[in-house]
């Protein structure tokens, strides 16, 4: 009888604790910033603008 | 001593569950979904038309994660309608983007946080010369 009651109580504790963990995950601010930067790079095409496709002049060949 | 074993086992389960939650929270956000990809592409195409308007200060980056028609005085009357439509379309895409990112990560309630994060990053990463809203006031970067 007591064993049954303690098992039931444990079940309740496990259920409520795991529910808390699932529902109340805090907002991952650092991951969101990273995600935002990746999307902003794409929308504003910042990486392409930062590295212009100008071909490197070949040096040392005129000698 | 079966109850003791059960206690140990269930606490182990709780700890593992919490650790898994933490791992999800500290990893990367899911942004590679078809819906997010389509929004990104739509915004990227529109950006070609928006860029000169950012440069001239007609539109600016607002603190709420949207863009705003800031100063239409330099804009010919005939262009005001189309520019307004561009701003509205961009803000609709942005709203959908923030909503989709929250949803793709299983937390629709994160939408406002996603929007706030983007608002900050759009403004921080805007090139010099663009108008941005910071602390309630507009200023030129």
N, CA and C atoms of all chains as a GROMACS GRO file, in nm:
protein
  612
    1UNK      N    1   0.084  -0.121   0.000
    1UNK     CA    2   0.000   0.000   0.000
    1UNK      C    3   0.087   0.124   0.000
    2UNK      N    4   0.188   0.126   0.094
    2UNK     CA    5   0.276   0.243   0.096
    2UNK      C    6   0.363   0.248  -0.029
    3UNK      N    7   0.403   0.126  -0.075
    3UNK     CA    8   0.487   0.123  -0.196
    3UNK      C    9   0.408   0.179  -0.314
    4UNK      N   10   0.283   0.139  -0.322
    4UNK     CA   11   0.198   0.186  -0.432
    4UNK      C   12   0.183   0.337  -0.428
    5UNK      N   13   0.164   0.389  -0.304
    5UNK     CA   14   0.143   0.534  -0.289
    5UNK      C   15   0.270   0.610  -0.329
    6UNK      N   16   0.387   0.556  -0.287
    6UNK     CA   17   0.511   0.628  -0.319
    6UNK      C   18   0.540   0.624  -0.469
    7UNK      N   19   0.503   0.513  -0.533
    7UNK     CA   20   0.523   0.505  -0.678
    7UNK      C   21   0.434   0.608  -0.748
    8UNK      N   22   0.310   0.619  -0.701
    8UNK     CA   23   0.217   0.716  -0.760
    8UNK      C   24   0.269   0.857  -0.742
    9UNK      N   25   0.325   0.885  -0.621
    9UNK     CA   26   0.377   1.018  -0.594
    9UNK      C   27   0.496   1.048  -0.683
   10UNK      N   28   0.583   0.949  -0.696
   10UNK     CA   29   0.700   0.966  -0.783
   10UNK      C   30   0.658   0.995  -0.926
   11UNK      N   31   0.557   0.919  -0.969
   11UNK     CA   32   0.505   0.941  -1.104
   11UNK      C   33   0.460   1.085  -1.121
   12UNK      N   34   0.392   1.137  -1.020
   12UNK     CA   35   0.342   1.275  -1.026
   12UNK      C   36   0.459   1.373  -1.032
   13UNK      N   37   0.562   1.348  -0.950
   13UNK     CA   38   0.678   1.437  -0.948
   13UNK      C   39   0.748   1.437  -1.084
   14UNK      N   40   0.770   1.316  -1.137
   14UNK     CA   41   0.838   1.306  -1.267
   14UNK      C   42   0.758   1.378  -1.375
   15UNK      N   43   0.628   1.355  -1.375
   15UNK     CA   44   0.543   1.414  -1.479
   15UNK      C   45   0.546   1.566  -1.470
   16UNK      N   46   0.533   1.620  -1.347
   16UNK     CA   47   0.526   1.766  -1.335
   16UNK      C   48   0.661   1.829  -1.365
   17UNK      N   49   0.769   1.765  -1.319
   17UNK     CA   50   0.902   1.823  -1.344
   17UNK      C   51   0.935   1.823  -1.492
   18UNK      N   52   0.907   1.711  -1.559
   18UNK     CA   53   0.941   1.705  -1.702
   18UNK      C   54   0.854   1.801  -1.781
   19UNK      N   55   0.731   1.822  -1.738
   19UNK     CA   56   0.644   1.917  -1.806
   19UNK      C   57   0.701   2.058  -1.793
   20UNK      N   58   0.753   2.092  -1.675
   20UNK     CA   59   0.814   2.223  -1.654
   20UNK      C   60   0.930   2.244  -1.749
   21UNK      N   61   1.014   2.141  -1.760
   21UNK     CA   62   1.132   2.152  -1.845
   21UNK      C   63   1.092   2.175  -1.989
   22UNK      N   64   0.987   2.103  -2.034
   22UNK     CA   65   0.947   2.114  -2.174
   22UNK      C   66   0.887   2.250  -2.204
   23UNK      N   67   0.805   2.302  -2.113
   23UNK     CA   68   0.731   2.424  -2.142
   23UNK      C   69   0.818   2.548  -2.120
   24UNK      N   70   0.899   2.545  -2.015
   24UNK     CA   71   0.968   2.668  -1.977
   24UNK      C   72   1.114   2.674  -2.022
   25UNK      N   73   1.148   2.621  -2.138
   25UNK     CA   74   1.282   2.641  -2.190
   25UNK      C   75   1.299   2.791  -2.217
   26UNK      N   76   1.405   2.847  -2.164
   26UNK     CA   77   1.424   2.991  -2.183
   26UNK      C   78   1.461   3.020  -2.329
   27UNK      N   79   1.441   3.142  -2.370
   27UNK     CA   80   1.470   3.182  -2.508
   27UNK      C   81   1.620   3.182  -2.531
   28UNK      N   82   1.670   3.107  -2.631
   28UNK     CA   83   1.815   3.100  -2.655
   28UNK      C   84   1.865   3.223  -2.730
   29UNK      N   85   1.899   3.326  -2.655
   29UNK     CA   86   1.930   3.457  -2.715
   29UNK      C   87   2.052   3.451  -2.806
   30UNK      N   88   2.156   3.379  -2.762
   30UNK     CA   89   2.279   3.374  -2.843
   30UNK      C   90   2.254   3.300  -2.975
   31UNK      N   91   2.180   3.191  -2.968
   31UNK     CA   92   2.149   3.115  -3.090
   31UNK      C   93   2.061   3.198  -3.183
   32UNK      N   94   1.971   3.276  -3.126
   32UNK     CA   95   1.882   3.359  -3.208
   32UNK      C   96   1.962   3.469  -3.278
   33UNK      N   97   2.060   3.525  -3.209
   33UNK     CA   98   2.145   3.627  -3.273
   33UNK      C   99   2.222   3.569  -3.390
   34UNK      N  100   2.274   3.448  -3.368
   34UNK     CA  101   2.348   3.381  -3.476
   34UNK      C  102   2.257   3.357  -3.596
   35UNK      N  103   2.136   3.311  -3.568
   35UNK     CA  104   2.039   3.283  -3.675
   35UNK      C  105   2.003   3.412  -3.747
   36UNK      N  106   1.982   3.519  -3.671
   36UNK     CA  107   1.947   3.648  -3.731
   36UNK      C  108   2.059   3.695  -3.823
   37UNK      N  109   2.182   3.683  -3.777
   37UNK     CA  110   2.296   3.729  -3.858
   37UNK      C  111   2.306   3.650  -3.988
   38UNK      N  112   2.279   3.520  -3.980
   38UNK     CA  113   2.287   3.439  -4.102
   38UNK      C  114   2.181   3.485  -4.202
   39UNK      N  115   2.061   3.514  -4.152
   39UNK     CA  116   1.954   3.556  -4.242
   39UNK      C  117   1.981   3.695  -4.296
   40UNK      N  118   2.032   3.785  -4.212
   40UNK     CA  119   2.062   3.922  -4.256
   40UNK      C  120   2.172   3.919  -4.363
   41UNK      N  121   2.273   3.834  -4.344
   41UNK     CA  122   2.378   3.817  -4.446
   41UNK      C  123   2.316   3.784  -4.581
   42UNK      N  124   2.220   3.693  -4.580
   42UNK     CA  125   2.158   3.649  -4.706
   42UNK      C  126   2.070   3.758  -4.766
   43UNK      N  127   1.988   3.820  -4.682
   43UNK     CA  128   1.892   3.918  -4.735
   43UNK      C  129   1.964   4.042  -4.787
   44UNK      N  130   2.063   4.087  -4.715
   44UNK     CA  131   2.138   4.208  -4.756
   44UNK      C  132   2.260   4.174  -4.841
   45UNK      N  133   2.286   4.046  -4.862
   45UNK     CA  134   2.401   4.001  -4.942
   45UNK      C  135   2.530   4.064  -4.891
   46UNK      N  136   2.550   4.059  -4.762
   46UNK     CA  137   2.665   4.128  -4.702
   46UNK      C  138   2.796   4.058  -4.732
   47UNK      N  139   2.793   3.928  -4.740
   47UNK     CA  140   2.920   3.858  -4.762
   47UNK      C  141   2.975   3.886  -4.901
   48UNK      N  142   2.882   3.893  -5.001
   48UNK     CA  143   2.929   3.920  -5.137
   48UNK      C  144   2.981   4.062  -5.149
   49UNK      N  145   2.916   4.155  -5.077
   49UNK     CA  146   2.958   4.294  -5.084
   49UNK      C  147   3.094   4.311  -5.016
   50UNK      N  148   3.116   4.232  -4.909
   50UNK     CA  149   3.240   4.245  -4.833
   50UNK      C  150   3.360   4.191  -4.911
   51UNK      N  151   3.335   4.091  -4.998
   51UNK     CA  152   3.447   4.036  -5.075
   51UNK      C  153   3.420   4.054  -5.224
   52UNK      N  154   3.458   4.170  -5.278
   52UNK     CA  155   3.434   4.196  -5.419
   52UNK      C  156   3.509   4.097  -5.506
   53UNK      N  157   3.448   4.063  -5.618
   53UNK     CA  158   3.501   3.956  -5.701
   53UNK      C  159   3.615   4.002  -5.792
   54UNK      N  160   3.681   4.114  -5.755
   54UNK     CA  161   3.792   4.164  -5.836
   54UNK      C  162   3.905   4.060  -5.839
   55UNK      N  163   3.947   4.018  -5.958
   55UNK     CA  164   4.053   3.917  -5.964
   55UNK      C  165   4.187   3.976  -5.917
   56UNK      N  166   4.262   3.896  -5.845
   56UNK     CA  167   4.392   3.941  -5.796
   56UNK      C  168   4.487   3.959  -5.913
   57UNK      N  169   4.555   4.076  -5.922
   57UNK     CA  170   4.652   4.093  -6.030
   57UNK      C  171   4.769   3.996  -6.009
   58UNK      N  172   4.811   3.936  -6.115
   58UNK     CA  173   4.921   3.840  -6.105
   58UNK      C  174   5.052   3.917  -6.092
   59UNK      N  175   5.117   3.897  -5.980
   59UNK     CA  176   5.242   3.970  -5.956
   59UNK      C  177   5.363   3.884  -5.988
   60UNK      N  178   5.470   3.949  -6.027
   60UNK     CA  179   5.596   3.878  -6.047
   60UNK      C  180   5.610   3.816  -6.186
   61UNK      N  181   5.502   3.831  -6.269
   61UNK     CA  182   5.511   3.769  -6.400
   61UNK      C  183   5.578   3.859  -6.503
   62UNK      N  184   5.576   3.993  -6.473
   62UNK     CA  185   5.630   4.088  -6.570
   62UNK      C  186   5.782   4.088  -6.573
   63UNK      N  187   5.840   4.019  -6.479
   63UNK     CA  188   5.988   4.022  -6.472
   63UNK      C  189   6.052   3.953  -6.592
   64UNK      N  190   1.429  -0.284  -0.083
   64UNK     CA  191   1.467  -0.144  -0.107
   64UNK      C  192   1.433  -0.101  -0.250
   65UNK      N  193   1.325  -0.154  -0.298
   65UNK     CA  194   1.285  -0.119  -0.435
   65UNK      C  195   1.249   0.030  -0.448
   66UNK      N  196   1.176   0.086  -0.345
   66UNK     CA  197   1.143   0.229  -0.358
   66UNK      C  198   1.268   0.317  -0.372
   67UNK      N  199   1.377   0.282  -0.302
   67UNK     CA  200   1.500   0.362  -0.312
   67UNK      C  201   1.552   0.360  -0.456
   68UNK      N  202   1.552   0.238  -0.514
   68UNK     CA  203   1.598   0.224  -0.653
   68UNK      C  204   1.513   0.310  -0.747
   69UNK      N  205   1.381   0.308  -0.719
   69UNK     CA  206   1.291   0.385  -0.805
   69UNK      C  207   1.321   0.534  -0.794
   70UNK      N  208   1.350   0.577  -0.668
   70UNK     CA  209   1.381   0.719  -0.647
   70UNK      C  210   1.505   0.757  -0.727
   71UNK      N  211   1.610   0.676  -0.712
   71UNK     CA  212   1.736   0.704  -0.783
   71UNK      C  213   1.714   0.709  -0.934
   72UNK      N  214   1.638   0.609  -0.982
   72UNK     CA  215   1.616   0.600  -1.126
   72UNK      C  216   1.536   0.719  -1.178
   73UNK      N  217   1.433   0.758  -1.102
   73UNK     CA  218   1.350   0.867  -1.153
   73UNK      C  219   1.425   1.001  -1.147
   74UNK      N  220   1.510   1.020  -1.047
   74UNK     CA  221   1.589   1.144  -1.044
   74UNK      C  222   1.689   1.148  -1.159
   75UNK      N  223   1.744   1.032  -1.189
   75UNK     CA  224   1.834   1.023  -1.304
   75UNK      C  225   1.760   1.065  -1.432
   76UNK      N  226   1.637   1.018  -1.444
   76UNK     CA  227   1.556   1.052  -1.560
   76UNK      C  228   1.531   1.202  -1.566
   77UNK      N  229   1.502   1.261  -1.450
   77UNK     CA  230   1.475   1.405  -1.445
   77UNK      C  231   1.599   1.484  -1.488
   78UNK      N  232   1.716   1.442  -1.435
   78UNK     CA  233   1.839   1.512  -1.468
   78UNK      C  234   1.869   1.503  -1.618
   79UNK      N  235   1.852   1.383  -1.674
   79UNK     CA  236   1.878   1.364  -1.817
   79UNK      C  237   1.783   1.449  -1.900
   80UNK      N  238   1.659   1.455  -1.858
   80UNK     CA  239   1.558   1.533  -1.930
   80UNK      C  240   1.596   1.681  -1.930
   81UNK      N  241   1.639   1.731  -1.814
   81UNK     CA  242   1.678   1.871  -1.803
   81UNK      C  243   1.799   1.900  -1.890
   82UNK      N  244   1.895   1.807  -1.891
   82UNK     CA  245   2.016   1.825  -1.970
   82UNK      C  246   1.981   1.833  -2.118
   83UNK      N  247   1.888   1.749  -2.163
   83UNK     CA  248   1.846   1.750  -2.303
   83UNK      C  249   1.784   1.885  -2.339
   84UNK      N  250   1.703   1.936  -2.248
   84UNK     CA  251   1.640   2.067  -2.270
   84UNK      C  252   1.743   2.176  -2.283
   85UNK      N  253   1.845   2.170  -2.198
   85UNK     CA  254   1.951   2.269  -2.200
   85UNK      C  255   2.028   2.263  -2.332
   86UNK      N  256   2.053   2.141  -2.379
   86UNK     CA  257   2.128   2.125  -2.504
   86UNK      C  258   2.054   2.189  -2.619
   87UNK      N  259   1.922   2.169  -2.623
   87UNK     CA  260   1.841   2.230  -2.728
   87UNK      C  261   1.850   2.381  -2.718
   88UNK      N  262   1.843   2.431  -2.593
   88UNK     CA  263   1.842   2.576  -2.573
   88UNK      C  264   1.973   2.640  -2.612
   89UNK      N  265   2.085   2.567  -2.600
   89UNK     CA  266   2.214   2.628  -2.628
   89UNK      C  267   2.263   2.604  -2.769
   90UNK      N  268   2.195   2.519  -2.846
   90UNK     CA  269   2.239   2.488  -2.981
   90UNK      C  270   2.198   2.596  -3.079
   91UNK      N  271   2.187   2.558  -3.204
   91UNK     CA  272   2.148   2.652  -3.307
   91UNK      C  273   1.997   2.650  -3.325
   92UNK      N  274   1.943   2.761  -3.371
   92UNK     CA  275   1.801   2.763  -3.404
   92UNK      C  276   1.784   2.707  -3.544
   93UNK      N  277   1.673   2.637  -3.562
   93UNK     CA  278   1.640   2.583  -3.694
   93UNK      C  279   1.593   2.698  -3.784
   94UNK      N  280   1.666   2.724  -3.893
   94UNK     CA  281   1.619   2.827  -3.987
   94UNK      C  282   1.618   2.776  -4.131
   95UNK      N  283   1.646   2.647  -4.148
   95UNK     CA  284   1.650   2.593  -4.284
   95UNK      C  285   1.522   2.518  -4.318
   96UNK      N  286   1.410   2.589  -4.314
   96UNK     CA  287   1.284   2.527  -4.356
   96UNK      C  288   1.240   2.591  -4.488
   97UNK      N  289   1.157   2.523  -4.564
   97UNK     CA  290   1.111   2.581  -4.692
   97UNK      C  291   1.043   2.717  -4.673
   98UNK      N  292   0.964   2.732  -4.567
   98UNK     CA  293   0.892   2.858  -4.546
   98UNK      C  294   0.990   2.972  -4.520
   99UNK      N  295   1.089   2.947  -4.437
   99UNK     CA  296   1.188   3.051  -4.405
   99UNK      C  297   1.272   3.082  -4.528
  100UNK      N  298   1.307   2.978  -4.604
  100UNK     CA  299   1.384   2.998  -4.727
  100UNK      C  300   1.310   3.085  -4.828
  101UNK      N  301   1.180   3.062  -4.841
  101UNK     CA  302   1.099   3.140  -4.936
  101UNK      C  303   1.090   3.286  -4.894
  102UNK      N  304   1.073   3.309  -4.762
  102UNK     CA  305   1.066   3.447  -4.711
  102UNK      C  306   1.199   3.519  -4.734
  103UNK      N  307   1.307   3.447  -4.707
  103UNK     CA  308   1.440   3.505  -4.725
  103UNK      C  309   1.461   3.547  -4.870
  104UNK      N  310   1.419   3.461  -4.961
  104UNK     CA  311   1.438   3.490  -5.103
  104UNK      C  312   1.354   3.611  -5.145
  105UNK      N  313   1.233   3.615  -5.096
  105UNK     CA  314   1.144   3.727  -5.128
  105UNK      C  315   1.203   3.859  -5.078
  106UNK      N  316   1.258   3.856  -4.956
  106UNK     CA  317   1.316   3.977  -4.897
  106UNK      C  318   1.445   4.017  -4.970
  107UNK      N  319   1.520   3.916  -5.011
  107UNK     CA  320   1.645   3.943  -5.081
  107UNK      C  321   1.618   4.012  -5.215
  108UNK      N  322   1.514   3.965  -5.285
  108UNK     CA  323   1.478   4.027  -5.414
  108UNK      C  324   1.430   4.171  -5.393
  109UNK      N  325   1.350   4.193  -5.290
  109UNK     CA  326   1.297   4.325  -5.263
  109UNK      C  327   1.408   4.421  -5.222
  110UNK      N  328   1.512   4.368  -5.165
  110UNK     CA  329   1.619   4.454  -5.112
  110UNK      C  330   1.684   4.540  -5.221
  111UNK      N  331   1.687   4.489  -5.345
  111UNK     CA  332   1.744   4.568  -5.455
  111UNK      C  333   1.669   4.700  -5.470
  112UNK      N  334   1.537   4.697  -5.447
  112UNK     CA  335   1.458   4.820  -5.457
  112UNK      C  336   1.466   4.902  -5.330
  113UNK      N  337   1.485   4.837  -5.217
  113UNK     CA  338   1.487   4.909  -5.089
  113UNK      C  339   1.621   4.978  -5.064
  114UNK      N  340   1.732   4.919  -5.113
  114UNK     CA  341   1.865   4.970  -5.079
  114UNK      C  342   1.881   5.120  -5.107
  115UNK      N  343   1.843   5.170  -5.227
  115UNK     CA  344   1.859   5.314  -5.249
  115UNK      C  345   1.773   5.399  -5.157
  116UNK      N  346   1.661   5.343  -5.112
  116UNK     CA  347   1.572   5.417  -5.022
  116UNK      C  348   1.631   5.424  -4.880
  117UNK      N  349   1.705   5.319  -4.840
  117UNK     CA  350   1.778   5.324  -4.713
  117UNK      C  351   1.888   5.429  -4.723
  118UNK      N  352   1.961   5.424  -4.836
  118UNK     CA  353   2.074   5.516  -4.854
  118UNK      C  354   2.029   5.663  -4.848
  119UNK      N  355   1.914   5.691  -4.909
  119UNK     CA  356   1.869   5.831  -4.914
  119UNK      C  357   1.792   5.872  -4.788
  120UNK      N  358   1.764   5.778  -4.700
  120UNK     CA  359   1.697   5.812  -4.574
  120UNK      C  360   1.545   5.819  -4.586
  121UNK      N  361   1.491   5.781  -4.701
  121UNK     CA  362   1.345   5.780  -4.716
  121UNK      C  363   1.285   5.678  -4.620
  122UNK      N  364   1.348   5.562  -4.612
  122UNK     CA  365   1.303   5.463  -4.514
  122UNK      C  366   1.415   5.435  -4.414
  123UNK      N  367   1.375   5.390  -4.297
  123UNK     CA  368   1.471   5.361  -4.192
  123UNK      C  369   1.435   5.232  -4.121
  124UNK      N  370   1.530   5.183  -4.042
  124UNK     CA  371   1.510   5.060  -3.965
  124UNK      C  372   1.454   5.096  -3.828
  125UNK      N  373   1.333   5.051  -3.802
  125UNK     CA  374   1.266   5.087  -3.677
  125UNK      C  375   1.308   4.993  -3.564
  126UNK      N  376   1.289   5.041  -3.441
  126UNK     CA  377   1.330   4.965  -3.323
  126UNK      C  378   1.243   4.842  -3.299
  127UNK      N  379   1.129   4.833  -3.369
  127UNK     CA  380   1.038   4.720  -3.346
  127UNK      C  381   1.057   4.606  -3.445
  128UNK      N  382   1.167   4.612  -3.523
  128UNK     CA  383   1.193   4.503  -3.616
  128UNK      C  384   1.128   4.521  -3.752
  129UNK      N  385   1.061   4.635  -3.773
  129UNK     CA  386   1.002   4.668  -3.902
  129UNK      C  387   1.087   4.773  -3.973
  130UNK      N  388   1.046   4.808  -4.096
  130UNK     CA  389   1.102   4.926  -4.160
  130UNK      C  390   0.991   5.030  -4.167
  131UNK      N  391   1.030   5.158  -4.176
  131UNK     CA  392   0.932   5.266  -4.170
  131UNK      C  393   0.960   5.369  -4.278
  132UNK      N  394   0.855   5.422  -4.337
  132UNK     CA  395   0.869   5.537  -4.424
  132UNK      C  396   0.898   5.657  -4.334
  133UNK      N  397   1.022   5.704  -4.341
  133UNK     CA  398   1.070   5.804  -4.246
  133UNK      C  399   1.050   5.946  -4.297
  134UNK      N  400   1.091   5.967  -4.423
  134UNK     CA  401   1.092   6.102  -4.478
  134UNK      C  402   1.059   6.094  -4.626
  135UNK      N  403   0.934   6.120  -4.657
  135UNK     CA  404   0.890   6.108  -4.796
  135UNK      C  405   0.904   6.240  -4.872
  136UNK      N  406   0.962   6.343  -4.807
  136UNK     CA  407   0.966   6.476  -4.869
  136UNK      C  408   1.048   6.477  -4.998
  137UNK      N  409   1.153   6.394  -5.003
  137UNK     CA  410   1.236   6.394  -5.123
  137UNK      C  411   1.182   6.302  -5.231
  138UNK      N  412   1.067   6.244  -5.206
  138UNK     CA  413   1.012   6.143  -5.296
  138UNK      C  414   0.908   6.207  -5.387
  139UNK      N  415   0.920   6.189  -5.520
  139UNK     CA  416   0.815   6.240  -5.609
  139UNK      C  417   0.679   6.179  -5.572
  140UNK      N  418   0.576   6.260  -5.586
  140UNK     CA  419   0.442   6.219  -5.545
  140UNK      C  420   0.403   6.083  -5.606
  141UNK      N  421   0.440   6.064  -5.731
  141UNK     CA  422   0.401   5.941  -5.802
  141UNK      C  423   0.468   5.818  -5.743
  142UNK      N  424   0.578   5.838  -5.669
  142UNK     CA  425   0.651   5.722  -5.615
  142UNK      C  426   0.606   5.684  -5.475
  143UNK      N  427   0.527   5.772  -5.414
  143UNK     CA  428   0.492   5.745  -5.273
  143UNK      C  429   0.408   5.619  -5.257
  144UNK      N  430   0.315   5.599  -5.347
  144UNK     CA  431   0.231   5.479  -5.341
  144UNK      C  432   0.314   5.352  -5.351
  145UNK      N  433   0.396   5.341  -5.458
  145UNK     CA  434   0.479   5.221  -5.471
  145UNK      C  435   0.573   5.200  -5.353
  146UNK      N  436   0.631   5.308  -5.300
  146UNK     CA  437   0.724   5.292  -5.187
  146UNK      C  438   0.647   5.244  -5.064
  147UNK      N  439   0.529   5.300  -5.042
  147UNK     CA  440   0.446   5.253  -4.931
  147UNK      C  441   0.415   5.105  -4.944
  148UNK      N  442   0.387   5.062  -5.066
  148UNK     CA  443   0.356   4.921  -5.089
  148UNK      C  444   0.478   4.833  -5.061
  149UNK      N  445   0.597   4.884  -5.100
  149UNK     CA  446   0.721   4.810  -5.072
  149UNK      C  447   0.742   4.793  -4.922
  150UNK      N  448   0.721   4.902  -4.847
  150UNK     CA  449   0.739   4.898  -4.702
  150UNK      C  450   0.640   4.799  -4.639
  151UNK      N  451   0.515   4.804  -4.684
  151UNK     CA  452   0.413   4.714  -4.629
  151UNK      C  453   0.447   4.568  -4.659
  152UNK      N  454   0.493   4.542  -4.783
  152UNK     CA  455   0.527   4.405  -4.821
  152UNK      C  456   0.646   4.355  -4.740
  153UNK      N  457   0.746   4.442  -4.721
  153UNK     CA  458   0.864   4.403  -4.643
  153UNK      C  459   0.824   4.371  -4.498
  154UNK      N  460   0.740   4.456  -4.440
  154UNK     CA  461   0.701   4.433  -4.301
  154UNK      C  462   0.616   4.306  -4.286
  155UNK      N  463   0.537   4.276  -4.388
  155UNK     CA  464   0.458   4.152  -4.384
  155UNK      C  465   0.551   4.031  -4.388
  156UNK      N  466   0.654   4.037  -4.474
  156UNK     CA  467   0.751   3.927  -4.481
  156UNK      C  468   0.827   3.914  -4.350
  157UNK      N  469   0.865   4.028  -4.292
  157UNK     CA  470   0.940   4.023  -4.166
  157UNK      C  471   0.855   3.960  -4.055
  158UNK      N  472   0.729   3.998  -4.047
  158UNK     CA  473   0.640   3.941  -3.945
  158UNK      C  474   0.629   3.790  -3.964
  159UNK      N  475   0.614   3.749  -4.091
  159UNK     CA  476   0.603   3.605  -4.120
  159UNK      C  477   0.732   3.534  -4.085
  160UNK      N  478   0.847   3.600  -4.112
  160UNK     CA  479   0.977   3.540  -4.082
  160UNK      C  480   0.993   3.516  -3.932
  161UNK      N  481   0.961   3.616  -3.852
  161UNK     CA  482   0.976   3.602  -3.707
  161UNK      C  483   0.885   3.490  -3.655
  162UNK      N  484   0.762   3.487  -3.709
  162UNK     CA  485   0.666   3.384  -3.667
  162UNK      C  486   0.714   3.245  -3.707
  163UNK      N  487   0.766   3.234  -3.830
  163UNK     CA  488   0.810   3.104  -3.880
  163UNK      C  489   0.930   3.050  -3.802
  164UNK      N  490   1.023   3.138  -3.766
  164UNK     CA  491   1.141   3.092  -3.692
  164UNK      C  492   1.097   3.038  -3.556
  165UNK      N  493   1.008   3.110  -3.489
  165UNK     CA  494   0.959   3.064  -3.359
  165UNK      C  495   0.888   2.929  -3.374
  166UNK      N  496   0.807   2.918  -3.479
  166UNK     CA  497   0.729   2.796  -3.502
  166UNK      C  498   0.820   2.678  -3.539
  167UNK      N  499   0.919   2.705  -3.625
  167UNK     CA  500   1.009   2.598  -3.670
  167UNK      C  501   1.087   2.538  -3.553
  168UNK      N  502   1.100   2.614  -3.446
  168UNK     CA  503   1.174   2.565  -3.330
  168UNK      C  504   1.083   2.516  -3.218
  169UNK      N  505   0.955   2.501  -3.253
  169UNK     CA  506   0.861   2.442  -3.159
  169UNK      C  507   0.817   2.535  -3.047
  170UNK      N  508   0.842   2.665  -3.064
  170UNK     CA  509   0.804   2.761  -2.959
  170UNK      C  510   0.742   2.886  -3.020
  171UNK      N  511   0.615   2.875  -3.062
  171UNK     CA  512   0.548   2.993  -3.121
  171UNK      C  513   0.552   3.115  -3.028
  172UNK      N  514   0.563   3.088  -2.897
  172UNK     CA  515   0.563   3.200  -2.801
  172UNK      C  516   0.694   3.278  -2.804
  173UNK      N  517   0.792   3.230  -2.878
  173UNK     CA  518   0.920   3.302  -2.890
  173UNK      C  519   0.915   3.414  -2.993
  174UNK      N  520   0.802   3.427  -3.064
  174UNK     CA  521   0.795   3.521  -3.176
  174UNK      C  522   0.841   3.663  -3.138
  175UNK      N  523   0.795   3.712  -3.025
  175UNK     CA  524   0.832   3.848  -2.984
  175UNK      C  525   0.981   3.858  -2.953
  176UNK      N  526   1.036   3.753  -2.895
  176UNK     CA  527   1.180   3.752  -2.866
  176UNK      C  528   1.261   3.748  -2.995
  177UNK      N  529   1.214   3.668  -3.091
  177UNK     CA  530   1.282   3.660  -3.220
  177UNK      C  531   1.280   3.798  -3.286
  178UNK      N  532   1.164   3.863  -3.282
  178UNK     CA  533   1.150   3.996  -3.341
  178UNK      C  534   1.246   4.095  -3.274
  179UNK      N  535   1.253   4.092  -3.142
  179UNK     CA  536   1.341   4.185  -3.070
  179UNK      C  537   1.488   4.162  -3.106
  180UNK      N  538   1.524   4.033  -3.119
  180UNK     CA  539   1.662   4.000  -3.156
  180UNK      C  540   1.694   4.054  -3.295
  181UNK      N  541   1.601   4.030  -3.389
  181UNK     CA  542   1.622   4.080  -3.525
  181UNK      C  543   1.629   4.232  -3.528
  182UNK      N  544   1.541   4.297  -3.455
  182UNK     CA  545   1.539   4.444  -3.454
  182UNK      C  546   1.677   4.497  -3.420
  183UNK      N  547   1.737   4.437  -3.319
  183UNK     CA  548   1.870   4.480  -3.274
  183UNK      C  549   1.976   4.451  -3.380
  184UNK      N  550   1.968   4.333  -3.439
  184UNK     CA  551   2.071   4.294  -3.537
  184UNK      C  552   2.059   4.371  -3.667
  185UNK      N  553   1.938   4.397  -3.716
  185UNK     CA  554   1.922   4.479  -3.838
  185UNK      C  555   1.991   4.613  -3.816
  186UNK      N  556   1.966   4.673  -3.701
  186UNK     CA  557   2.017   4.808  -3.673
  186UNK      C  558   2.169   4.804  -3.654
  187UNK      N  559   2.217   4.705  -3.577
  187UNK     CA  560   2.362   4.696  -3.553
  187UNK      C  561   2.439   4.676  -3.683
  188UNK      N  562   2.380   4.600  -3.775
  188UNK     CA  563   2.455   4.562  -3.894
  188UNK      C  564   2.429   4.653  -4.013
  189UNK      N  565   2.343   4.752  -3.996
  189UNK     CA  566   2.315   4.845  -4.105
  189UNK      C  567   2.441   4.924  -4.139
  190UNK      N  568   2.467   4.943  -4.269
  190UNK     CA  569   2.588   5.018  -4.306
  190UNK      C  570   2.574   5.168  -4.274
  191UNK      N  571   2.688   5.237  -4.275
  191UNK     CA  572   2.690   5.381  -4.246
  191UNK      C  573   2.601   5.455  -4.345
  192UNK      N  574   2.532   5.555  -4.296
  192UNK     CA  575   2.447   5.636  -4.383
  192UNK      C  576   2.299   5.602  -4.372
  193UNK      N  577   2.268   5.483  -4.322
  193UNK     CA  578   2.128   5.444  -4.308
  193UNK      C  579   2.070   5.503  -4.180
  194UNK      N  580   1.938   5.526  -4.185
  194UNK     CA  581   1.870   5.580  -4.067
  194UNK      C  582   1.816   5.466  -3.981
  195UNK      N  583   1.842   5.475  -3.852
  195UNK     CA  584   1.798   5.371  -3.759
  195UNK      C  585   1.736   5.435  -3.636
  196UNK      N  586   1.644   5.361  -3.576
  196UNK     CA  587   1.575   5.410  -3.456
  196UNK      C  588   1.636   5.345  -3.333
  197UNK      N  589   1.692   5.429  -3.247
  197UNK     CA  590   1.755   5.378  -3.125
  197UNK      C  591   1.709   5.461  -3.008
  198UNK      N  592   1.667   5.392  -2.902
  198UNK     CA  593   1.622   5.462  -2.782
  198UNK      C  594   1.511   5.562  -2.811
  199UNK      N  595   1.425   5.528  -2.906
  199UNK     CA  596   1.309   5.612  -2.935
  199UNK      C  597   1.335   5.716  -3.042
  200UNK      N  598   1.462   5.757  -3.061
  200UNK     CA  599   1.491   5.862  -3.159
  200UNK      C  600   1.557   5.808  -3.285
  201UNK      N  601   1.543   5.883  -3.395
  201UNK     CA  602   1.605   5.844  -3.522
  201UNK      C  603   1.741   5.908  -3.534
  202UNK      N  604   1.833   5.833  -3.588
  202UNK     CA  605   1.967   5.888  -3.611
  202UNK      C  606   2.029   5.822  -3.732
  203UNK      N  607   2.128   5.889  -3.788
  203UNK     CA  608   2.195   5.835  -3.906
  203UNK      C  609   2.322   5.764  -3.863
  204UNK      N  610   2.341   5.644  -3.912
  204UNK     CA  611   2.462   5.570  -3.874
  204UNK      C  612   2.586   5.624  -3.944
   0.00000   0.00000   0.00000
